[in-house]
C-alpha cells in the first residue's frame, strides 16, 4: 500500500523519501508567480519574497495529484483538513477515476497531519484500510492546534477565520490566539495575551485542562521565530513530565496561514 500526502503535513522531501511516502506539494503565489511548496521555494526565501505583499496558498496542482494516484497500485492519501483547504475534496472527486485510492481527511494539518502519515506507514504493513482509518481516527480523538499569528491579515484575507475570530484582528498590541480541532471548518477564537509569555501560559493552561500528558505527542512549529518556539518548548517541558515534543519549521504554504513569525502548538494522542 502506498501512502500519499501533501506538504500541509510539513514532511520534507527527505523525510517523505525515508518513509517511502509520495509527497504532493501545495502551491503558493507571490506577486503573480506560482511556486510548489517546499519543492521550489524554502520558508526563508518565501518570507523574504513576501516582505511587501500578502501571498496566497492553494491546493496541489491536479495534474500532480493524478500522477501520484496513477503510480499507486493501492493508495491511501492523507489530505490536509477539509475545513481549511479544498485539497481533500478535490482529491476525493478523483476516486471514480482511481478506484484503488482511499482518500482520508486528516481533519488536521502541519505536525499532527505529519504524525498521522508516519503512523499510516507503520499500519500499512499489517492493517487493511478500514482498520487504518479506525486507528487514525483514534489518534484524532485527542487532537488540538493553537496558532498565534503575528499579522492577522494573513488569516483574514485567506478566509480561514470564523466571524468571531476575525473580530480579534481589531485589537492592537496583543497576541491573539486561534485554535482548530478535528471537524472544525474554520479557525476559532481561543484567547489573547498581552505578551508571548501570557499567550504561552494561556495555551498551556488549556492543555492541562485537556489532560495532555506523555500519552500525547506535541509539535511546536514556527515561521522563522525560533526564539519564541524554543521558549514555548522550555515552558512545556517544565509544565509536563516526559512530554514528547518536536520542533518544526512551517512551510511556505503554512506560513500563509498565520504570516511570518507565527507560532503553532499542536498535540495528538499517541498509541
Secondary structure as GFF3:
##gff-version 3
##sequence-region A 1 271
A	DSSP	beta_strand	2	6	.	.	.	ID=ss1
A	DSSP	three_ten_helix	7	9	.	.	.	ID=ss2
A	DSSP	alpha_helix	13	19	.	.	.	ID=ss3
A	DSSP	beta_strand	22	24	.	.	.	ID=ss4
A	DSSP	beta_strand	27	30	.	.	.	ID=ss5
A	DSSP	beta_strand	33	36	.	.	.	ID=ss6
A	DSSP	alpha_helix	43	49	.	.	.	ID=ss7
A	DSSP	beta_strand	56	58	.	.	.	ID=ss8
A	DSSP	alpha_helix	62	71	.	.	.	ID=ss9
A	DSSP	beta_strand	75	79	.	.	.	ID=ss10
A	DSSP	alpha_helix	87	92	.	.	.	ID=ss11
A	DSSP	beta_strand	101	105	.	.	.	ID=ss12
A	DSSP	alpha_helix	110	123	.	.	.	ID=ss13
A	DSSP	alpha_helix	129	140	.	.	.	ID=ss14
A	DSSP	beta_strand	143	148	.	.	.	ID=ss15
A	DSSP	alpha_helix	153	157	.	.	.	ID=ss16
A	DSSP	alpha_helix	163	167	.	.	.	ID=ss17
A	DSSP	three_ten_helix	168	170	.	.	.	ID=ss18
A	DSSP	beta_strand	175	180	.	.	.	ID=ss19
A	DSSP	beta_strand	188	193	.	.	.	ID=ss20
A	DSSP	alpha_helix	196	209	.	.	.	ID=ss21
A	DSSP	beta_strand	216	222	.	.	.	ID=ss22
A	DSSP	alpha_helix	226	239	.	.	.	ID=ss23
A	DSSP	beta_strand	244	249	.	.	.	ID=ss24
A	DSSP	alpha_helix	252	258	.	.	.	ID=ss25
A	DSSP	beta_strand	263	269	.	.	.	ID=ss26
###
